[in-house]
Amino acid sequence: MTKRVGLLSTTLLCAALAAGPAFAQGGPPPGGGADQSAANNAPAGGGETGGNATEQATAQSPVGYITGIEVVHLDRAKIDMVHVTGLVVSINWSAPSLVPLVRGVTTDGMLDLMMVATAPTGTQTPSAYKEIDAWLPLQNSPYKGIRARSAFNVVELKTMPGFAQGNAPELDLSNLVGKTFAPHGAASAGAISADDLPPNVRVVKPTDPINDQTRDPNRLTIFLGDDGKIEDAYWN
């Protein structure tokens, strides 16, 4: 583990030096991650977050799930590189980033982050979840750990540097139509169980009215026929 972290630290430091000032301000290592700005998205030295973080959170939506947090410390540069991985519920999400949720250093010493991304417009056909990731560099960090939030779960890394893994579903939702829907606690062979779907899934039966058309890119809506089979499904 020590050798792996040491090698990764050296690689990231070399990338930072090669990238120059742009990377020092929060760009990801070349070849991956998301465009970030430590000045805009992280409380500098425990100070308050800037207005840009609030605007970004308003323009974007939480990703579906957090799958992992890894923090590598670059000793010579005095930078903690925060790398968060997650899943979005459909393929057309883009521009992931990490947005601090609290100002200053909290009493528990944890930096509370929300992983957000630009959600697609309109309804989206269910598919396999898409992997996504974002980086956040912290200069002279006063924090002892990272808490990353998403729409459906939270993952905590209690000590830095280190790694924490989150639990996320592996169900492929691309073949929902035509399958029998099973309510919570009533799973059966070949059926799609509500236990395997996001907790906010909206199930519309043939006689159900719909009085809420509020848009939520992380809400799965399922329409059932008289036979209990799924007639249509989409994220909206």
C-alpha positions as CSV (number, residue, x, y, z in Angstrom):
1,M,0.0,0.0,0.0
2,T,2.8,2.4,0.9
3,K,4.6,1.8,-2.4
4,R,1.4,2.3,-4.4
5,V,0.6,5.6,-2.6
6,G,4.1,6.7,-3.0
7,L,4.1,6.0,-6.7
8,L,0.8,7.8,-7.1
9,S,2.0,10.8,-5.1
10,T,5.0,11.1,-7.3
11,T,2.9,10.8,-10.5
12,L,0.5,13.5,-9.4
13,L,3.2,15.8,-8.3
14,C,5.0,15.5,-11.7
15,A,1.6,16.2,-13.4
16,A,1.1,19.2,-11.2
17,L,4.6,20.6,-12.0
18,A,4.1,20.0,-15.7
19,A,0.7,21.6,-15.8
20,G,2.0,24.7,-13.9
21,P,-0.3,27.3,-12.3
22,A,-3.5,26.0,-13.9
23,F,-3.2,22.7,-12.0
24,A,-2.2,24.4,-8.8
25,Q,-5.6,26.2,-9.0
26,G,-7.5,23.0,-9.1
27,G,-7.4,21.3,-12.5
28,P,-7.4,17.5,-12.5
29,P,-4.4,15.4,-13.4
30,P,-4.1,15.2,-17.2
31,G,-6.2,12.5,-18.8
32,G,-9.1,12.3,-16.3
33,G,-11.3,13.8,-13.7
34,A,-13.3,17.0,-13.8
35,D,-12.5,20.7,-14.1
36,Q,-12.2,22.0,-10.5
37,S,-11.1,25.1,-8.8
38,A,-9.9,24.9,-5.2
39,A,-10.3,28.6,-4.9
40,N,-14.0,28.4,-5.9
41,N,-15.0,25.1,-4.5
42,A,-13.0,24.5,-1.3
43,P,-12.8,26.6,1.9
44,A,-9.2,27.9,1.6
45,G,-7.5,27.1,4.9
46,G,-10.8,26.6,6.6
47,G,-12.4,29.9,5.4
48,E,-15.7,30.4,3.8
49,T,-16.6,29.0,0.4
50,G,-16.9,31.4,-2.5
51,G,-20.1,32.3,-4.4
52,N,-19.2,30.2,-7.4
53,A,-19.7,26.9,-5.4
54,T,-23.3,28.0,-4.6
55,E,-24.0,28.9,-8.2
56,Q,-22.5,25.6,-9.4
57,A,-24.7,23.6,-6.9
58,T,-27.8,25.4,-8.2
59,A,-27.0,24.7,-11.9
60,Q,-26.2,21.0,-11.3
61,S,-27.8,18.0,-9.6
62,P,-26.4,15.4,-7.2
63,V,-25.1,12.3,-8.8
64,G,-26.9,9.0,-8.0
65,Y,-24.3,7.2,-5.8
66,I,-20.8,7.6,-4.3
67,T,-18.7,4.5,-4.9
68,G,-15.4,5.6,-3.4
69,I,-13.2,8.3,-1.9
70,E,-9.4,8.4,-2.2
71,V,-7.1,11.1,-0.8
72,V,-3.4,11.2,-1.6
73,H,-1.1,13.7,0.1
74,L,1.6,15.5,-1.9
75,D,4.1,16.3,0.8
76,R,6.4,18.7,-1.0
77,A,3.5,20.6,-2.6
78,K,1.5,20.5,0.6
79,I,-1.6,19.5,-1.4
80,D,-4.2,16.8,-0.6
81,M,-5.6,15.4,-3.8
82,V,-9.2,14.3,-3.2
83,H,-10.6,11.8,-5.8
84,V,-14.3,10.8,-5.6
85,T,-15.9,8.2,-7.9
86,G,-19.6,7.7,-8.3
87,L,-22.5,6.6,-10.5
88,V,-25.0,8.6,-12.5
89,V,-28.4,7.1,-13.3
90,S,-28.3,7.6,-17.1
91,I,-25.6,8.1,-19.7
92,N,-26.0,11.7,-20.7
93,W,-24.8,13.3,-17.4
94,S,-21.6,15.4,-17.7
95,A,-19.2,17.8,-16.0
96,P,-18.9,16.2,-12.5
97,S,-17.5,18.3,-9.7
98,L,-17.2,18.4,-5.9
99,V,-18.9,21.2,-4.1
100,P,-18.3,22.0,-0.3
101,L,-21.5,22.1,1.7
102,V,-20.3,23.8,4.9
103,R,-18.2,26.9,5.6
104,G,-15.0,26.7,7.6
105,V,-13.8,23.7,9.6
106,T,-16.6,21.7,11.3
107,T,-16.4,20.4,14.8
108,D,-15.8,16.9,13.6
109,G,-13.0,18.0,11.3
110,M,-14.7,16.5,8.2
111,L,-14.9,18.3,4.8
112,D,-18.5,17.8,3.7
113,L,-18.8,17.6,-0.1
114,M,-21.6,17.0,-2.6
115,M,-20.7,15.3,-5.8
116,V,-22.8,17.0,-8.6
117,A,-22.9,16.9,-12.4
118,T,-24.9,18.5,-15.2
119,A,-28.0,16.5,-15.7
120,P,-29.6,15.8,-19.1
121,T,-32.7,17.7,-20.1
122,G,-35.9,15.8,-20.7
123,T,-36.8,12.2,-19.9
124,Q,-34.0,9.6,-20.1
125,T,-34.4,5.9,-21.0
126,P,-33.1,3.6,-18.2
127,S,-29.8,1.9,-18.8
128,A,-26.8,0.6,-16.9
129,Y,-25.5,3.2,-14.4
130,K,-22.6,5.3,-15.7
131,E,-19.3,5.7,-13.8
132,I,-18.2,9.2,-13.1
133,D,-15.4,10.9,-11.1
134,A,-14.1,14.2,-9.9
135,W,-11.0,15.7,-8.3
136,L,-10.5,18.4,-5.7
137,P,-7.1,19.7,-4.6
138,L,-6.8,21.1,-1.1
139,Q,-3.9,23.4,-0.3
140,N,-2.7,23.2,3.4
141,S,-5.8,21.4,4.3
142,P,-7.0,21.7,8.0
143,Y,-9.4,18.7,7.6
144,K,-8.9,15.2,9.0
145,G,-11.4,13.4,6.7
146,I,-13.9,13.7,3.8
147,R,-17.6,13.1,3.7
148,A,-19.0,12.8,0.2
149,R,-22.8,12.9,-0.4
150,S,-25.0,12.0,-3.4
151,A,-28.7,11.6,-4.1
152,F,-28.9,8.1,-2.5
153,N,-25.9,7.5,-0.3
154,V,-23.1,9.0,1.8
155,V,-19.5,7.7,2.1
156,E,-17.0,8.8,4.7
157,L,-13.2,8.7,4.8
158,K,-12.3,9.3,8.5
159,T,-8.6,9.8,8.1
160,M,-6.4,11.3,5.3
161,P,-4.7,10.1,3.2
162,G,-6.6,6.9,2.7
163,F,-9.4,5.2,0.8
164,A,-13.1,4.4,1.6
165,Q,-15.4,2.4,-0.6
166,G,-19.2,2.9,-0.9
167,N,-22.0,0.5,-1.7
168,A,-23.9,1.0,-5.0
169,P,-26.3,-1.1,-7.0
170,E,-25.1,-3.1,-10.0
171,L,-28.5,-3.6,-11.6
172,D,-28.8,-2.9,-15.3
173,L,-32.1,-1.1,-15.8
174,S,-32.0,-1.2,-19.6
175,N,-34.5,-4.1,-19.9
176,L,-37.3,-3.1,-17.5
177,V,-40.1,-3.0,-20.0
178,G,-42.1,-6.2,-20.1
179,K,-40.9,-7.5,-16.7
180,T,-43.1,-8.1,-13.7
181,F,-42.8,-5.5,-10.9
182,A,-42.5,-6.8,-7.3
183,P,-43.2,-4.4,-4.4
184,H,-40.9,-4.1,-1.5
185,G,-40.4,-7.4,0.3
186,A,-42.2,-9.4,-2.4
187,A,-39.4,-10.4,-4.7
188,S,-40.0,-13.3,-7.1
189,A,-37.9,-15.0,-9.8
190,G,-37.6,-13.0,-13.0
191,A,-39.3,-9.9,-11.5
192,I,-37.9,-6.5,-10.9
193,S,-38.0,-5.8,-7.2
194,A,-38.6,-2.4,-5.7
195,D,-35.8,-3.3,-3.2
196,D,-33.3,-3.1,-6.1
197,L,-34.5,0.3,-7.4
198,P,-33.7,3.8,-6.0
199,P,-35.7,4.6,-2.9
200,N,-37.6,7.4,-4.6
201,V,-38.9,5.3,-7.5
202,R,-42.4,6.4,-8.5
203,V,-44.7,3.5,-9.5
204,V,-47.8,4.5,-11.5
205,K,-50.6,1.9,-11.6
206,P,-53.4,1.9,-14.2
207,T,-55.8,3.7,-11.9
208,D,-53.3,6.1,-10.2
209,P,-53.6,9.9,-10.8
210,I,-50.4,12.0,-11.2
211,N,-50.4,15.3,-9.5
212,D,-46.7,16.0,-9.4
213,Q,-44.7,16.7,-12.5
214,T,-41.8,18.3,-10.7
215,R,-38.6,17.5,-12.6
216,D,-36.0,15.3,-10.8
217,P,-33.3,13.7,-13.0
218,N,-32.7,11.1,-10.2
219,R,-36.3,9.9,-10.0
220,L,-37.3,6.8,-11.9
221,T,-40.9,6.6,-13.0
222,I,-42.4,3.2,-13.8
223,F,-45.8,2.6,-15.4
224,L,-47.6,-0.7,-14.8
225,G,-50.2,-2.4,-16.8
226,D,-53.2,-4.4,-15.5
227,D,-51.1,-7.5,-15.5
228,G,-48.5,-6.0,-13.1
229,K,-45.9,-5.8,-15.8
230,I,-43.8,-2.7,-16.6
231,E,-45.2,-0.9,-19.7
232,D,-42.7,2.0,-19.7
233,A,-40.0,3.6,-17.5
234,Y,-37.9,6.7,-17.6
235,W,-35.8,9.1,-15.5
236,N,-37.5,12.5,-15.2
